[in-house]
Amino acid sequence: MGIFQPGPVRERVELANEPEFVLGGMTIKPAERLVCVNGDRRELQPRVMQVLVALANARPHVVSREMLAELCWDGRIVTDDALNRCILVLRHLAQGLSPQPFEIQTVPRVGHKLVEYGRAPHHGVLRHAKSWHFFAMAALLLVATAGSLGWRALIGADEAASIAVLPFRNLSDREQYFAQGIGEEVLVQLARDPQFRVAGSSSSALAARNGDVREAARQLDVDYVVEGSVRRDGDRVRVNAYLVQAKDGVRLWSDSFDGRLDDIFAIQRRIGGAIAGALQRTLVSAEPLTGPLTTDGKAYELYLTARALIRTRKRQAGPLAADLLRDAIQIDPGYAPAWASLGEATLLAGALRDHESFVSAVVQAQAYSSRALALAPNLPEAHRAAGAFHGFGTREAVSHLRRAAELEPNNPESLIGLGHALGAAGEFKKELAAYRRAWNVDPLWFRTVSTLAVTTAEMGNRPDAERIVMRGLAGDPIEQHLLLAKIAWTSGDISEAIRHWSSIERSRSPRWSESARRNREAGMFALGLGSKPIRNIPRPLDQRHFERITLEVAPNPLEWKTRNRNAVAAAVYRDENHVAAKLILNAGRWRDLVAAYDGTGGAIGIRRGQQLRPDQLGEAAIVALALQSAGRSDEADRLLAQADRFVRLVARRDRVPFWFDADAAAVSAVAGRKGEAVRRLDRAFSAGWRHWGATDLRDLADEPAFRPLRGQARFERLRFRLSLLFAREREQTVSKSRGSVVCHPSC
């Protein structure tokens, strides 16, 4: 099987210059964008016709997705959705005929090829029809199909319909979460269909606050808006739904759906199908939910309320959400989504207390997600939950997060999970692309804005990161302050971060003031301006700590052993253990580190005989130092060689965030390549690294991995520059605290 490579000059498909040809009995006229059968002339959208011509010209070869982008989109960056929609439309066209005139096959990780049926295999474009008998049969079948389905439904449109589903209003005295959940499920149904570009639920809820449908559509950049309301009367439910055209506010469709509470899944499906029909589309993913994906109406009501609580991501919501989900499971033990959500709620509840409580919560959450996957192996939220429970960067987590994104390619949470997985694998360009796509889907949601902005800052582009914040959170100055503080902290601008946190505190924001106070006090302590360290609280396993770990003294041997007793404990304590391991080495207790490395939990998550991961470079340098001290230099060298392979592979493939260069410098230093280590540190510094990460010790010279660099002129100059920056930040923080200047983020 060959890969299609057009001549030395790769020219785009110009429809006006393409000759007509016959494909499986249909006459294709690219210049007129027509598919002709027995005199019936039907029109394709320009992009769909370009893709058809490109694939037909290349048959029987495979055309890579990159080549299709070059031939049909002028080489511009093309989203997977745009190309997938064109392929989908062409497949529907072919599959609507019997016998099928052609097929578009996907070659995984390569591209697509067109296979023509009913004719001899053939190279190049055909200019004249030869099989008029087959042509006539195809014509009759095509006309019959077109009459029953409608040509627009059969052929589709080049671009997906952009649509937002606003939160459904509650018209009864019952809890509003049920009504909101109904709208959310309609949104999910449409978002899973490639014919729609659906704005994320969080952004839709924010845009709907002012009650102006057209303004909400403008903020979300959509052409259509769905509104609705829900009225409960005992076991009876009435759902009203409306489809509005954003440009003029005209209501294109409306209807009411009545039924019992147990009928709610069928009602949601009917609403989704009616919306698609009003836009002259037919749902591709319209199969009815069955088995573990449907449940009793009362269990579903409990589930929707719990989901709304979980979606707030407030730790205090965890216990109540968990109780509601246990009640739902009591009613229906086979309802898979409830088990997956119970895992999420359990983690929220466990993180309220301390790390040991969180260890127990993770064990429970893993069991719940396993139960959900056993009931429904292709449930996206179960894979997403399982990825969050297994720990940042683990093979299991990466596998589950990738699968969640495959199953729900338009879900922002799945895209963020995919970004985490890609980042852990060292694919930083793809990580950033996943976050950007999530932001495009849900442009006003704090989490999508946050992940994209902070990652952009870590790639050394702070101005772009701040622009993302100002644009994405234009209507919320408190959240702007919060993210601008995070970006400033990431970039080593501590005084600016503290200024933003102080502004949030003075705003008395019910949601953010407490976390802003904690972050401000942690920053003050790190600068030597606070009296006591802040207790670090458990963080999600699929993320690293944001604030600096305020551990000053190495834990005692028993505490260290407890924190590394198994893989779950090692994952929960990961960042704390990283700092502790450095302090243990500095105290000369390398035996404690080696004992953990040989044990079931490993040292900082690295175990003897286990393959290193790309996200463990910093930890690998520390463990290698301990092994060298134990006289196990061969093992240390193998570990460093693995880390070095990852560094070189990633550096060849991608631009890297500045923390990656700093971690790679630690590997080089421990391996004895001092010049390379200093060069990497200088490069990290130029990109914005300031030795201010969560697991960094106060002084660069205190880092065990960089001990071999002490005395090197370039290293000492870098230390001096960092100390000057630290002194400046301390002085500016004192100055700003005295002035108590409060400034809007835009000033």
N, C-alpha and C positions, 0 to 999 in steps of 0.2 A: 504494500500500500504506500503510495507516494504522497508527499506533501506538495500542494500546488505552489509553484513559484512562477509568476508571470515574468515576462522578459526583463531585460536589464533595467528598463524604466517602468516602475510600477504605477500605472495610471488608474485613477479612480474610475468607477463605472459611470460613464456619462450616458444617461438614458437616451438622449437625443441622437447619439451616434451608434447605438446598438441595433443591429439588424433583428428582424423578427425571427422566431424559431419555433419549432414544435417540440413539446415536452409531454410525453406520455399521452398523446392524442389531443392536447390542448395547444392552440396557437398563442404564443406569447409575443406581444408587441410592446417592447420596452419604451419606444419613443412616445407611445400614446398611453402607456401604463395600463394596457388592456390584457385581459385573459379572454380569449374568444373560443367559443364552442358552438358549432352549428349556427353561426350568425349571431349568437347572443354575445354582447360585448359588456364585459364587467371590468371595473377599474380597481387597481391596487394603489395603495399609498406609495409615494415615491421611494421611501426607504425600504419598504418591503420588496418592491420590484427590484431595487438595486441588489439586495441580498440574494434574491432569486437568480438574477442574471449572473452574479459573481459565482454562485455555486454551480449553476448550469454550465458556465464557461469552463470551469475547472474539472468537471466530472471526467473520469471516475476518481479524481484525487481528493484528498482531504484539504480543506482550506482552514488555516489556523484562525483563531478569533482575532489575533492581531492583524492578520492580513485582511480579514473582512472589515475591520475598522479602517484600515488604510484605503481599501478599495471603495468603501461605501460611505465613510464619514471623513474623508480627507485626512486620515491618520490622527484625528482628534481623539482625546481620551473618551472612551465609550463605556457607560455603565453596563454591568452584566444584564440589568433589566432591559435596557434598550435593545440589545442584540437578542436576548431571549424572547422578547415580545415578537420581533420579526420572525424568528424561527418558529415560534408557536403559531403565528397566523398562517404561515406557509404549511405547517403540518395539518392544521385544521382544514385548509383548502384541499389538501391531498386526501386526507382521511374521510372527507365528506363524500368521496366518489367511490364507486365500486364498478369495475376493479380500480384499485388505487393507482393513479398514474405515476406517482413518484413517492419517494420517502427521503426525509432528511435524517441522517444518522449522526449521532454524537460520538466522537472518539474522545474518551475521557482524557483531560489535561492536554489535548491537542487542538481539536476544532470540530468542524462539521463537514459532511460530504453528502452530495445529492445522488441518490440511486434511482434511475429511471426504470419503470416497469412497463411491460407490454411492448418493448422495442429492444432491438439488439443493442448491446453495450456500444458506446460511441464517444468519440473524442471531439471536443470543440462544439461550436454552435451549429445547429441544423437550420437551414434556410427554407426548406420546403417540406410539407407534410407528405408522408409516403403511405401511411396506413389509414385511409379514409374510413374503412369499416370501423376500426377501433375509435377513430375520431367521432363518428356519428354516435356510437354507443356512449362514449364519454359525454357527448353533448346532451343526449337525452337524460343521462343520469345527473349531470350538473344542473340542468334546468329544473329537474324534479327536486333536487336537493335545495337549490336556491329558492324554489317556491315554498318549501316547507320551513326553512330556517331563516331565509332572508340573507341577501348577499353581504350586508354589512356585518351580520353576526358570523357569517362563514369566513369572510375575508378579514374583517377587523380593521383596526386603525394602526397607523405607524406608531403613534405615541399613546401611552396609557392615559386613561381618564384620571385627572388629578382631583382628589376628593377628600373632604374632611368630614368626620362624624363627630358632631358636637355632643357633649354629655346629655343623655336623655333626662328630661325633667321629671320629677316625682310629683304626681298629682294626688297622692293618698297620704294618710297619716303615718304610714310605715317608714322604716329607715330608708333614706334616699339612696344608699349604696346599691340597693337592688335595681333601681331605675338606671343608675349610672352603669351598672354592670351589663345590663341588656344592650345599651349602646356600645359598650366596649366590645362585646362579643360580635356585634354586627361589624364593627371596625376590623376585628381580627379576621373575620370571614372574607371581607373584601381585600384586606392586605395580603392574604395568602394567594390571591389571584393575580397573575402577571398582567392582566389587562387594566389594573388600577394602580395608581400611585397614591397611597393613602397617607395623610399626615398622621403623625404619632398621637396617641391619646393624651399624653401630658401637655403637649403644645396645643392641641385642640381645646382642652379644658381651659388653658390660660387665655387663649384667643377669644373664647366664648364669654369671658367675664363681663364685657361691656354690653352684651346683648345685641350687637350690631353684626348681622350675618355677613354683610358685604365687607366690613372692616376685618372680621375674623378671616375671611377668605383671602383678603389682601395680605395679612400678616403671615398666613400659612402658604401663600402662593398656590392656591388651588382654584379650579374652575367651578366646582360644585360643592355644595354643603348639604349634609344630611342632618336634620333635626328630628327630635322625637320626644314623646312623653309616655309615661307608664302610669296606669291607675290600677291599684289592687283593691279588690272587694272580696275579702275572705279568700277562697281558693280560685276566684276568677281574676283574669288579667286582661286588660285592654292596652294594646300598644299602638300609638299613633306615630306614623313616620312621614317625613316630608323630604323631598329632594328639591333644592333650590339652586338655580343658576346664578352664580355669583355676580356676573357682570351687570345684570339688570334686576336682580332680586326676584325674578319670575319663578313661581313654584311649578316645576315640571311634572311633579307627581306627588300624590299623597294617598294614604290609605289607612284604614284601621284594621287591627287584627285582634280577634277575641278568642279566648280559650281558657282552659284550666291551667293552673300553675305547672302541671306536668307536661303541658303542650309547648312550653316556652322554647325548646330547641327547634321545633318545627316552625314556630312563629319567626324566630331569628332567621332561619334559612329562607323562609318566604320573603322576608324583608330584603335580604341580600339579593335574591333572585329578581325581585321587583325593581330594585335600584339599577341592577345591571340591565334589565330589559328597558327601562326608561332611557338609558344611555345607548340603546341599540347594541348591547353586548350580551353574550351568554356566558355565565360563570363556568370557568374551566374546572375549578376545584369546588364543585357543588355537591359532592357526594354527601349523603346524610350521615351525621355522627351516629355511631352505634356503640354497643358494648360498654367498655370502661370509660368512654368519653361522654356518656349521657347518664342521667341519674334522676332520682326523685325530685320533684319540684321544691320541696322543703329543704332537702340537702343542697340543692343548687342555690337557693336563697342564702343559706349560711355560707356557702363557698364564695359567692359574689361579695358579701359583706367582708369576709376575711381578706379577699384579694384587694379590696379597696384600702384596707388598713395596711397591708403589706406594701402596697404601692407607695405609701408615704415614706417608706424606708426609715421610719422613726423606731428606735429600739423599744420605746415604751409601748408601741402597738403590737409587739410580738406576742406577749402572753394572751391578750384578748383574741387575736387572730388564731392562735393555736387552739384555744378553747372552742372557738366556733368551728374550726375544721375537724376537731375530734368529734364534735356533735354531728357534723355532716357524715363522717366516716362511720359513726355508730348507726346512722340511718342506712347508709350504703357503703359497705366495706370495699366494694369493687370499683369505686369512682376514682380513677387514676389522677385527675387534676387535683383532687383534694389531698392526696398523699404527697404529691410534689410540693404543693403550697404549704403543707404542714412542715415539710423540711425547712422551707424558707422562714416560716414563722418561728420555728424552734431555734434557728440561728439568731434571729433578732432578739428573742427572749434570752438566750444564753449569753449574748454579748452585753446584757444589762449589768452583769455582776463582775466577775473576774475571769482570768484566763483559765483557771481550772474548771469553772462552770461552763466555759465555752468549749473546753475539750469534751465534756460530757454531751453538750448540745450537738457538737459536730458528729459524734458517734451516732446519736439518735437521728440526726438529719440525713446521714448517709443511708441508714436503714430505711427511712421513709422514701428517699428518692429511688432506692433499689426496688422497693415495693411498687412505686409508680411505674418504673420501667418494665417490671415483670408483667404488669397489667397492660401497659400500652408502650411497646418498644419504640414507637415513632412519635411519642409525645414531646414536642419541643421544650415545654417548660420543665419536663422531667430531666431532659439532658442538660438544660441550662442550670437547673438546681444542682444536679450531680457535679457539674463542672465547678460550681462555687464551693462545694463541700469537700473536694478532694485536695485542695491546696494549690496555690499559685504555681503554674509551670509544670505540675506533674503530668506524666503521660496520660493518665486517666482524665484529668481536668481538660487538657488540650483536646483530647478525642471527643469528649462530651460537648464542649463549647463549639467545636467545629460542626458537630452534627446538629446542634440546635440552630446554628446559622443556616445550615443547608435546608433544614425543614421550614424555617421561617426567615427567609432572606430579607424581608421588609420590616422585621421587628427590631426596634432600636436596642432593646435589651440583649437580643441575640447577637446583634452586630457589635455591641460593646464587649460581650463575652468573647466573640471571635477576635476582636482586637486584642484583648488580654492574652488569648492563646497565641496569636501571632507574635506579640511582643515577647512572650516567654520563649518562643522558638527563635528569636533573633531576627524576625522578618519585620523590621521597623517601618519600612515603606508601606507594606500591606497593612500593618497595624494602624498607621495614620489614615490610610484610605478607608478602613472599616469604620473608624471613629467619624470621619468626615461624612460617610454615607449615613451613619446613624443620625448625625446632626441634620443632614438634609431631610431625613424622614421626620425628625422631631426637633425642629429648630429652636424652640423656645424652652425646652426642658433643661433644667439645671444640670442633670447628669450628662446629657449629650454635649452640652456646651463645655462642661468641666473637663471631661475626658479629652476632648479635642484640643481645648486651649492649653491645658497643662502639658500634654504630650508635645504640642507645638513648641512650647517654651523649652522643654527638655531637648528638643532638636536644635536649640540655639536661636530661635526666632521669637523673642519676647514681644516685639511690636505686633506681629501678626496674632499672637496669642491674645494680647489685650484687645485687639480689634474684634476678634471672635467674641469675646466677652461683652464688649459694648454693643455689638450688633445683636447677639443672641439673647441678652438679658436687658434690652433697652428699657423695658417697663418695670424693672425691679432693681433700684439702686442698692438695696441691701445685699442681694445676691451678687450684684456687680462688685461691691466691696469685698465680699467673701472670696470670690474667685481671683480678683486682682491681688488680694493678699496672698493667696496660694501661689500665684505666678511669681510674685515678688519674692516670697520665701524660697521657692524653687531656684530662683536666679541669684540667691544670696543677698537680696536687698531687704534685710531684716527690719530696718527702721521703717521702711514703707509698708511692709506687711503688718507691723504692729500698729501703724497709723490707721490702716483700714480696719483692723480688728477693734481698735478703740472706737471708731465711728459706729461700728455695728453694736457694740456694747451700749453706747449712749442712745442708740435708736430704740433700745428695749424691745427688740424683735422677739416675739414669743418663740419663734423657731430657732433663731440663729444666735441670740445673745450669749447663751451659755457656752456653746462651742467656741464662739469668738473669744470669750473670757479665758477659756482653757488655753487656746492657741496663743493669746497675748501673753499669758503668764509663762507658758513654756518658752516663748521667744525671749522674754525678759530674763528668765533663769539661764538660758543658753548664752546670753550676753553677759552674764555675771551681775545682772541687776535685780534678780529675784532672790528670795530667801530660801526657797525649797523647791525641789523638783516636782513636776506634775506626774501623777500616777498614770502610766500608759494603760489605755483600755484596749480590749481585743478589737482587732480590725478584720474586715472580711478576708477570707482565705485567698480569694482571687485578686487581692490587691496588696501593695506594700504600704507600710506606715507613711503618713504624711509628716507628722511632727517628729522632732528628733527624740530618740530614745534617751531618756534622762537617767541612765544607769551610770553611777560613778564608781562603784566597787564591785569586784567580781563576786558572783554568787558562790556560796559554800558548796562543797562537793555533793552533798545530799540534794540540795536544791537544783544543781546542774543536772544531776542524774535524773531527777524527777521530770525536769523539763524535756528530757530527751528519751523518755522511757519507751516511746513507740512513735510510729510515723505521724499519728494524729497530733500528739503533744508537740512533736518537733515542728509541725506545720503551724500550729496555733502560736507557738513561741518563736517563730522563725526570726523575726527582726530582733527581738529581745536577745535571743540566743546568739545572733551574729555579733552584737555588741559585747555580750558576756564572753564570747570566745576570744575576742581581742583582749579583753581585760585579763582573762585567765592566762593567755600566752604572756602578756606583759608581766604577770605575777610569777612566771616560771612554772606554771602548773600544766605543762603540755600533756602530762599523763592523763589528766581528766579528759582532755579533748580526744586523745587516742582511744581511751576506753569507750567513749561515746561513739566514735567512728566504728569500732568493732561491734557495737551493740545493735539492738533491733531498731532503735530510733535514729541512729546515726548521729554525727556531729554537724549541727546546723543543717540537718536534712541530707547530708552526704554519708552514705554507708559503704562499708567495704564490699567490693565486688559489684557494686551497683553503677550503672552508666551515669555519667555526669550529664546535666542538662544545660542548655545555653544560658538560662537565667541564673546559674549558680557560680558565675565567674568569681565574684568577690568572696564567696564562701570557700571556693576551691583553693584560693591562695592561702587562706587561714589554715585549712586542714592540711595542706601540703607542708606548711611551716611546722605544724605539730608532728607530722610523720618524719620530717627531716630531723627534728630534735630527738625522736625516738630511734634514730638509726635506720629507718625504713625508707631510705632514699629512693629505692627502685619504685615503690608504690607512689611516693611523692612525684617522681618524674612522670609516671604514667598519668597521674591525675592532672598535672600541669600540661602534659602533651594533649590530653583531651580538651582542656580549656583553650589551649592555643589554637587547636584546629577550629574550634567554634569562632574564636576571635578573627582568624584570617578569612574564614568562610563568610562571616557576616560583613566584615570590612570590605570584601570584594563585591558583595552583592548590594549593600545598602549604605546610605548615609546613616550614622548612628547617633543616638542621644548622648549628651555629654557624660552622663553617669556611666555609660558603657565603656567609654574611653578610659575613665578613671578606674573601673574594675579591671579592664584589660591591662592597665599599667601595673596594677597589683600583681597580676599573673606574671608579667614580664619581669618585675623586680624580684619576685621569689625564685623565678627560673634563672636569675643571674644576668639578665639582659638589661643592664642599668640604663644605658643610653636610650634604648627603645622605651623603657618605662617613663623616663623624664619627658621624652618627646610626646608620648601619649598624654601625660598630665598637662603639658603646655597646651596641647590641642584642646583638651577638655576645658581648660581655663579660658581659652580664647572663645569657646562656644558658649560660655556662661556658667560653667561649673565653679562653685565656690567652696567645696568641701563642707557642704551644709546639709547632706542627706540624712535620713533618719538613722542610719547605722554608722555614721561617721563619728569618730572621736574628736574632741575639741581641737587638738593640735595635730596637724598632718604628720609631724615627727613621732607622735604617739602610735600611729598606725603600724602594727607589727609587720605588715607586708612591705612597708617602705623603709624599714630599718636599714636595709642594704644601701639605700640612697643617701643616708645621712653623710654630710660632708661634701657631697657633690655640689659644685658651684651652682649649676642650674636649679637643682632641687632646693638649695638654701635660698636662692633668689625667689623662687615660687613661694616658699614658706613665708618669706618676708613680705611679699605682696599680699598674701592671704592675711597676715597679721595686721597689716595696715588697713585692709578692708574691714577686718573685724573691729579695730579701734574706731574707724570712721562710723561704722554702723552703731556702735555703742554710743559714741558722742552724739550722733544725729538722733538716736532714740531718746536720749536724755533731753536734748534740745526740743524735740517735738512734744515730749511729754510735758515740759514746762509751758510751752506755748499753747498746748491743747487745741491746735488748729484742726478744725473739721472741714474736710474738702470733699465735694462730690467727685466720684471717680472720673468724670469727664474734665475736671479742671486741671 
